Amino acid sequence: MLIIPAILEKESENALLQIERLRGVVPWIQIDLADGTMTESKTFDLYDLVGELDGFEVEVHLMTTEPEKYFDACAAIGATRVFFHLGEVESPSEVLRAMDPYDFTKGIALSPQTGIEDLFTYIDEIDAVQVMTVMPGKQGGAFLEEMLNKIVDIRERRTELWISVDGGINEKTITTVVHKSLDAAGVGSAIATAEDPVEAIRTLALIMEEEHKEQTNEK
C-alpha cells in the first residue's frame, strides 16, 4: 500500500513548499482542489503548479460540483489520475465523457454519505475509486472507520480496480487500513503538519511493515 501525501492549501506558496519537502521522497502526491461549491473551503489555482511537479506521479482530488471546469488545469500540471465526487455532480455520465479526451485516468471519490450502489452504476467506466474516511474539505477531521466496509464490496465487484482511502490517516489509524486490500492511502495533516514530513512518512511506513509482520506471524 502506497502512502500518498495529500496537499490541501489555500495558498500556492504553501503547497509549493510542501512539494519541495517531498521531492525525491515519495513517487506520488495528491493535490486537493476545493472551489467553495462543495465545501466551505477554497484552495489555490491549479495552474500555479504548472512545471512544478516534475518527478512526481500526480493525482488530483476535485472537491467541486463542476469538475469539468478543472480538467484542462489537471492536464496542464501533468495529472496521472483525477477523482471527482460522485454524489456532488448532476450527471456522472457526462463528467466521465468529458474526461475522455484527456490522458489522465478516471477516478470517483465516495464521500461518507454516498452509497456503494451509486458507485456500481459507473464502476465499469472508471479506473480508480477513492473512499473518503473523513468528511471532505478540511484536513484533520475525525476518522470514519465504518467507511472501510465499502472497500470489500468494491473489491469483490472489480478485483483489479485501484482503490485508495483518504482522510484521517495517521500513526493510530493506519493499522486499521493496512489489511483492507488497498492500493494507497492519502495522508494529509499527519504529514503536512509534521515538524519533519519525511520522518512522518518513514514512521507510517514502518508501522505498516510491523503490522504486516505481525499478521504473517499469526498465520
N, C-alpha and C positions, 0 to 999 in steps of 0.2 A: 504494500500500500504506500503510495506516494504521499508526502506531505507537501501541500501546495500553499505557500503563503498568500493570503488574500489581502489586497490593498484597498482600503476604503478611506478616502481622504477628501476633504473639501477643497484643498489647495493642491495644485500640481507640484509645487515646490516640495511639499511633504512627501508626496508619492514618489518623486524622483529621488529623494533622499533614501527612502526605503528600498527602492530598486537598486541603488548603488550598493547598499549594505548587503544585498542578497546576490549580487552578481558573482558568478562563479561558485556559489554555494548550493543552489538548487536549480534543477533543469526547468521547472515550471513555476510560473506565478499567475495569480488570478487578479484581474483588475475589476473592481466593483464600480458600476455606474448607477447613480440614482439621480433622477431629474425632478423629483418632487411630485410626480404624478401617481406613484405607487406608494412611496414612503414620504415622511416629512423631510428627510434629509436630502441634500443635493451634493453632488461631487463635481470634480473639475472636468474640464473639456478633454475628451479622449485625444483630440488632435495634439494636445500638449506633449503626448508621449511619442509622437512620430519620430523615428530614428533613435529612440532611447532604450529600446528593448532588445537590442542585439544580444544574442547568447541565451535568450530565454524562449521556451515554448510558452505561449500566452493564451489563457482562456479569459473571456470577458463575461461577467455576470451582469446582465441588464435588468435592473430593477426599475421598470418603467411600463406604462400601459401602451407605449408606442415604440416597440423595439426596432421597427423598420427604419426609423429615423437615424439610427446609430450604426447600421450595418456598414455604411461607407467608412465611417471612422474606425470601426473594428478592423476592416480590411486594411486601412491605412497604417495601423500600428502593427500589422502582421499577425493578427489573431489566428490561432490554430483551431480554437473551439469557442463557440458562442452559446450562452444559455439565455433563454427568455422565460418569463414566468407564465406558466400555462393558465393559471387562474386569473390573470390580470389583463388578458387581451380579448378583444371581441371575437376574433376568428383565428384560432391557432393554425388552421389550414392555410390561411392567407399569409400568415407570418412565415410558415415553413416554405411556402412557394417563393416568398420574397428572398429567402436565403439561398435559393438555388444558384444564382449567378456567381456566388462568392466561393472562394477556396476553403473557407473555414467550415468545420463540421457543425452539425446541428445538435443543439442541446436544449433540453427542457428542464427548468428548475421547478421543484414542487414546494410551495410554501406549506407550512404545517396544516393550514385549513383546506388544502387541495387534496381531494380524494384520489386514491390509486386508480379507480375505474376511469377517471377522466384522462389519466395518462395512457391507459391501454388503448384508447381510441386512436392514438397517434404513435404508438410505440414502434411500429414497423417503419416509420418515416424519419426516425431520428437516430443519432449516433451515440448520444450520451444523456444521462439523467443525473441531476444534482438534487439530492434530498436535503432540504433545509432543516436543520436541527435547532434553529432559533427563529424567532420572528425576524424577517429580513428588514434591513435598513439601518441597523446600528450595531456596531461591534460590542462584545461584552455581554450579550444577552444570555438569559438562562438556557442551559442545555436541555432540550426536549428529547429525552431518551426514547420515549414511545414512538417517535418518528422512525426509528430504526426498523420497526416492523415492516415498513414499506419495502425495505431492501429485499427481503426474502421473496415477496410476491413479484417484484420486478425481475429478479434474477431467475426465477422459475419461468417467467414468460419469455425472456430473451437472455440466454446464458452468456452471449458474447458482448452484450451492451456494456459500455463504460458507465460505471456507477460511482458517484462520489457523494460525500456528505459535506455540509458547510454550516458552520456555526457552533460556537460554544465548545470547540475542541481545545483542550489544554492538558496539562500533565495528569489531572484527575480523571478526565472523561475519555481520553484517548484509548484507555484499556477496554472501554465498552464497545469500541468500533473496530478493533483490530481483527476480530474473528467474524466479521459480518460480510465477507465476500465482496469487499470494496476495492476499487482501483485507486482511490485517492481520498484524502480528507483536506478540505480547505481550512486553513488555520489563520484567524485574524489577529485578535488582540493579544493572544498568548505569545505571538512573535512580534507584532508591531509595537507593543508597549514594553517589551523586554529590554533591559539595560544592554544585553548582548544578544541580538536576534540570532546570530549564528549558533551560539551556545544553546539558545532555546530550542532551535531545530534539532541540534545534536541530542539534547535531552529527550525530546519527544521520540526521536528515532531509537534511542537506547531503551526507552520504556517499551516501545513496540517489540524490539528484539527480545527483551526479557520476557514479555508476555507470550511470545511465540515459543520460547524455550520451555516455559512452564507448561504450556499446553502439550508440547511434544513429550515432555517427561511424564505427564499424566497418562498419556496413551501407552 
